[in-house]
Amino acid sequence: VGLLRDLFRGRPAVIVSAGPSLDRNITELIGASEAMIVIAIGRTAEPLARLGIAPHFLVHNEPNPFYGFIQGCDNLDQTAFVLSSHTETAYYSHPHGPSFVFGNPADFVDRWLEEHVPGSLTTPLETAGSVANEAFDLACLLGCDPIVLIGQDLAFSGERYYARDEVNRAFRHGDGDVRAVPGYFGDTVETLSTWLGYLTWFRERAETLARARPALTLINATEGGAL
């Protein structure tokens, strides 16, 4: 993935995440691919396909069998796949454009690869464990400006966890995993303990970028979920 550094410096990018608010706002992306670099994740490939939107990049990091997110999607033929070194192999075989691999020094697979094949550890993308974190860091690596978030709720909406929840099934969790956090509209919303880690990562990454790239513009166009 290091080959992509600064490839789109100064171009705007939008990261399409799968929060419930995406169902309300996804039509705003029609025509966006002509003006912006569209970065999708596995869960948003199908909602984009329904609108005929072909993302420039798709980021995925899961070794578990989540190929169903993109199975049947016909909008990815030219999309560059940015995949972790331990992504489910079915993602590599799905029709798409070029593949780029990223690593994580904290990941046991990457550490094993580096130990057995020195020099194989690929350029990392920063993450708190969420593919949306990695998609955001990809936009930074590409040199994009501004960087826009959409569908990045990181909170429930009633009983809904994801956009197109009939496709993006929620995972099980216990009551002890639920946390209350400030909401986008000044209210209080519920999130999960793992999502709270992702949310904290975005805040801290923004603070770091404000010092490193003070001219960079970051926009949260999610219109819902956590602040």
VENHU-V316226 format. One record per run of one state. SS is the DSSP state (H for helix, E for strand, C for the rest). FROM is the first residue (numbers start at 0). TO is the last residue. If there is no record, write none. Layout:
SS;FROM;TO / SS;FROM;TO
This chain:
C;0;0 / H;1;3 / C;4;11 / E;12;15 / C;16;20 / H;21;28 / C;29;30 / H;31;33 / C;34;35 / E;36;40 / H;41;49 / C;50;55 / E;56;59 / C;60;65 / H;66;68 / C;69;78 / E;79;83 / C;84;88 / H;89;92 / C;93;97 / E;98;102 / C;103;106 / H;107;115 / C;116;122 / E;123;123 / C;124;129 / H;130;141 / C;142;145 / E;146;149 / C;150;155 / E;156;156 / C;157;158 / E;159;159 / C;160;173 / H;174;176 / E;177;182 / C;183;186 / E;187;191 / H;192;211 / C;212;216 / E;217;219 / C;220;224 / E;225;225 / C;226;226
